[in-house]
Amino acid sequence: MRRYLRVVVLCLACGFCSLLYAFSQLAVSLEEGAGGVGGKPQAAAASWLGGDGRGAGRGVGSAGPAAHHGRSDRCKEFSLCYWNPYWMLPSDVCGMNCFWEAAFRYGVKMQPVERVHLAVVACGERLEETVTMLKSALIFSIKPLQFHIFAEDQLHDSFKGILDSWSFLQTFNYSLYPITFPSENAAEWKKLFKPCASQRLFLPLILKEVDSLLYVDTDILFLRPIDDIWALLKKFNSTQIAAMAPEHEEPRIGWYNRFARHPYYGKTGVNSGVMLMNMTRMRRKYFKNDMTTVRLRWGDILMPLLKKYKLNITWGDQDLLNIIFFHNPESLFVFPCQWNYRPDHCIYGSNCQEAEEEGIFILHGNRGVYHDDKQPAFRAIYEALRNCSFEDDSIHSLLKPLELELQKTVHTYCGKIYKIFIKQLTKSIQDRYDRPPKER
């Protein structure tokens, strides 16, 4: 009986050792499949670490497995992982269990780099405005950016030439798309408000692989990192699918509450020039509406809305969005006016308290104020960002001449509070300067 017990114990021990060996080989094969292991251990380490020990993505800053396990000075710059039946390693090598080390490396290598997805629609004479907007996003951004640019065919070559000349930045990718509308009433959609503006309504249906997106009009300027408005996605509750700012802060000068002939969100409506979207939720949601008792998905609600309200809407796609969120108010996250600051916030006197306290985060030069003399404070900001380059010296020297230009605008209501135009901009430039050169 004892003899049989010894045989069983011996078999179990052998089986356990064989199992360990199998797991080790499986882990090594996973590691090789994830990116390949070079002929030298150092090459394997370099495949998932940057040259200075930082991850490939901006701000990852991973120092690798050895850093997490107290590597001493005696250790080489790489850990060695191989099968040793006696669990012994050379004195100058810090080893790890092969299975766990390979699993750790595989997990780090497969971790995606988060990108901020920014969409814009450009038609007609909007090339320069759009390029200036994209530049302002790049100057202050921290995370890598993915641009989705919808433009008329004749603008594609110009966009490509300019954006390719910025490739030295290595902080963004871009995709160019044609202007496309549903075949039914395509011409009507295209001229609904400004040329091609209603393209934004169809972004959830076109960019099916994009989870979340920040849409902006061409006349937007970022005065702080785009990452900060992107972070508002995490503040959405379980029912919210999009975020916009109010159309007006002061009801006495509001347009919707005085003139609208259709439903609109809240007391003064919302402005769609800056729109943050969780497009996965938008595609899944069934929307309440005043056309049928049946709830409709995003792709099914747009055309019936246009047919019902096309004689009652003034601001095109923005009005349709107001109608949708009137019936589905729980789906909208409303952010403060400083994230979409327009001439309406100062043309009759300052009425955006958040901007007065913290400065303007995103400037929206609607009504063409970047290109005329009606609101010179807006034009001064636009021209300063349009003319600056990506060189650190150019950005850091932007403020002093800009403030001098803004001081010339104090004869206007917006110019009287010109300091809110550069309050956040000053901080953003300083924060950019404080970041390591590789992260600017």
ChimeraX attribute file (.defattr): number of C-alpha atoms within 10 A of each C-alpha:
attribute: neighborCount
match mode: 1-to-1
recipient: residues
	/A:1	6
	/A:2	7
	/A:3	7
	/A:4	9
	/A:5	10
	/A:6	11
	/A:7	12
	/A:8	12
	/A:9	11
	/A:10	12
	/A:11	12
	/A:12	12
	/A:13	12
	/A:14	12
	/A:15	12
	/A:16	12
	/A:17	12
	/A:18	12
	/A:19	12
	/A:20	15
	/A:21	17
	/A:22	13
	/A:23	14
	/A:24	21
	/A:25	16
	/A:26	16
	/A:27	20
	/A:28	22
	/A:29	14
	/A:30	17
	/A:31	22
	/A:32	15
	/A:33	11
	/A:34	17
	/A:35	14
	/A:36	14
	/A:37	18
	/A:38	13
	/A:39	8
	/A:40	8
	/A:41	14
	/A:42	15
	/A:43	14
	/A:44	20
	/A:45	21
	/A:46	15
	/A:47	17
	/A:48	21
	/A:49	20
	/A:50	15
	/A:51	11
	/A:52	9
	/A:53	15
	/A:54	16
	/A:55	19
	/A:56	16
	/A:57	17
	/A:58	16
	/A:59	14
	/A:60	10
	/A:61	14
	/A:62	17
	/A:63	14
	/A:64	19
	/A:65	18
	/A:66	18
	/A:67	11
	/A:68	9
	/A:69	10
	/A:70	9
	/A:71	17
	/A:72	12
	/A:73	8
	/A:74	10
	/A:75	15
	/A:76	15
	/A:77	15
	/A:78	19
	/A:79	20
	/A:80	20
	/A:81	20
	/A:82	15
	/A:83	14
	/A:84	9
	/A:85	8
	/A:86	6
	/A:87	10
	/A:88	9
	/A:89	14
	/A:90	9
	/A:91	9
	/A:92	13
	/A:93	17
	/A:94	20
	/A:95	19
	/A:96	18
	/A:97	13
	/A:98	21
	/A:99	21
	/A:100	14
	/A:101	21
	/A:102	23
	/A:103	16
	/A:104	15
	/A:105	20
	/A:106	20
	/A:107	12
	/A:108	16
	/A:109	17
	/A:110	11
	/A:111	9
	/A:112	8
	/A:113	14
	/A:114	12
	/A:115	18
	/A:116	21
	/A:117	21
	/A:118	21
	/A:119	22
	/A:120	23
	/A:121	24
	/A:122	24
	/A:123	19
	/A:124	12
	/A:125	9
	/A:126	14
	/A:127	17
	/A:128	14
	/A:129	20
	/A:130	23
	/A:131	18
	/A:132	23
	/A:133	23
	/A:134	21
	/A:135	21
	/A:136	23
	/A:137	21
	/A:138	21
	/A:139	25
	/A:140	20
	/A:141	23
	/A:142	21
	/A:143	20
	/A:144	20
	/A:145	22
	/A:146	18
	/A:147	20
	/A:148	21
	/A:149	20
	/A:150	23
	/A:151	23
	/A:152	18
	/A:153	13
	/A:154	11
	/A:155	18
	/A:156	17
	/A:157	11
	/A:158	12
	/A:159	19
	/A:160	14
	/A:161	10
	/A:162	11
	/A:163	17
	/A:164	12
	/A:165	10
	/A:166	14
	/A:167	11
	/A:168	9
	/A:169	11
	/A:170	9
	/A:171	19
	/A:172	19
	/A:173	15
	/A:174	17
	/A:175	11
	/A:176	17
	/A:177	15
	/A:178	14
	/A:179	17
	/A:180	16
	/A:181	18
	/A:182	10
	/A:183	8
	/A:184	9
	/A:185	12
	/A:186	12
	/A:187	12
	/A:188	13
	/A:189	23
	/A:190	17
	/A:191	13
	/A:192	20
	/A:193	16
	/A:194	13
	/A:195	15
	/A:196	22
	/A:197	23
	/A:198	21
	/A:199	21
	/A:200	21
	/A:201	18
	/A:202	15
	/A:203	18
	/A:204	22
	/A:205	15
	/A:206	14
	/A:207	13
	/A:208	11
	/A:209	10
	/A:210	14
	/A:211	15
	/A:212	22
	/A:213	25
	/A:214	23
	/A:215	20
	/A:216	22
	/A:217	22
	/A:218	25
	/A:219	23
	/A:220	26
	/A:221	28
	/A:222	26
	/A:223	27
	/A:224	26
	/A:225	23
	/A:226	24
	/A:227	17
	/A:228	13
	/A:229	17
	/A:230	18
	/A:231	11
	/A:232	13
	/A:233	20
	/A:234	7
	/A:235	9
	/A:236	17
	/A:237	12
	/A:238	9
	/A:239	14
	/A:240	20
	/A:241	23
	/A:242	22
	/A:243	23
	/A:244	22
	/A:245	23
	/A:246	19
	/A:247	25
	/A:248	23
	/A:249	20
	/A:250	15
	/A:251	14
	/A:252	10
	/A:253	13
	/A:254	17
	/A:255	13
	/A:256	22
	/A:257	18
	/A:258	11
	/A:259	9
	/A:260	17
	/A:261	14
	/A:262	15
	/A:263	18
	/A:264	23
	/A:265	23
	/A:266	15
	/A:267	15
	/A:268	22
	/A:269	28
	/A:270	24
	/A:271	21
	/A:272	22
	/A:273	23
	/A:274	21
	/A:275	21
	/A:276	24
	/A:277	24
	/A:278	19
	/A:279	22
	/A:280	16
	/A:281	19
	/A:282	21
	/A:283	16
	/A:284	11
	/A:285	16
	/A:286	16
	/A:287	18
	/A:288	18
	/A:289	18
	/A:290	13
	/A:291	12
	/A:292	9
	/A:293	8
	/A:294	11
	/A:295	15
	/A:296	16
	/A:297	15
	/A:298	20
	/A:299	13
	/A:300	12
	/A:301	17
	/A:302	17
	/A:303	14
	/A:304	12
	/A:305	17
	/A:306	20
	/A:307	10
	/A:308	12
	/A:309	16
	/A:310	15
	/A:311	9
	/A:312	13
	/A:313	19
	/A:314	17
	/A:315	13
	/A:316	19
	/A:317	22
	/A:318	22
	/A:319	27
	/A:320	23
	/A:321	19
	/A:322	23
	/A:323	22
	/A:324	24
	/A:325	23
	/A:326	20
	/A:327	16
	/A:328	17
	/A:329	16
	/A:330	13
	/A:331	22
	/A:332	23
	/A:333	20
	/A:334	15
	/A:335	16
	/A:336	16
	/A:337	25
	/A:338	23
	/A:339	23
	/A:340	28
	/A:341	26
	/A:342	24
	/A:343	21
	/A:344	19
	/A:345	22
	/A:346	18
	/A:347	15
	/A:348	12
	/A:349	14
	/A:350	18
	/A:351	16
	/A:352	21
	/A:353	14
	/A:354	14
	/A:355	23
	/A:356	16
	/A:357	11
	/A:358	12
	/A:359	25
	/A:360	27
	/A:361	29
	/A:362	25
	/A:363	24
	/A:364	26
	/A:365	24
	/A:366	17
	/A:367	13
	/A:368	14
	/A:369	19
	/A:370	21
	/A:371	15
	/A:372	11
	/A:373	11
	/A:374	15
	/A:375	22
	/A:376	22
	/A:377	28
	/A:378	28
	/A:379	19
	/A:380	21
	/A:381	24
	/A:382	23
	/A:383	14
	/A:384	17
	/A:385	21
	/A:386	17
	/A:387	11
	/A:388	19
	/A:389	14
	/A:390	14
	/A:391	9
	/A:392	16
	/A:393	11
	/A:394	13
	/A:395	18
	/A:396	15
	/A:397	12
	/A:398	20
	/A:399	17
	/A:400	9
	/A:401	12
	/A:402	17
	/A:403	17
	/A:404	11
	/A:405	19
	/A:406	23
	/A:407	16
	/A:408	15
	/A:409	19
	/A:410	15
	/A:411	10
	/A:412	18
	/A:413	18
	/A:414	25
	/A:415	22
	/A:416	18
	/A:417	18
	/A:418	21
	/A:419	16
	/A:420	19
	/A:421	26
	/A:422	19
	/A:423	18
	/A:424	19
	/A:425	23
	/A:426	17
	/A:427	14
	/A:428	20
	/A:429	21
	/A:430	12
	/A:431	14
	/A:432	22
	/A:433	16
	/A:434	11
	/A:435	11
	/A:436	8
	/A:437	9
	/A:438	7
	/A:439	14
	/A:440	19
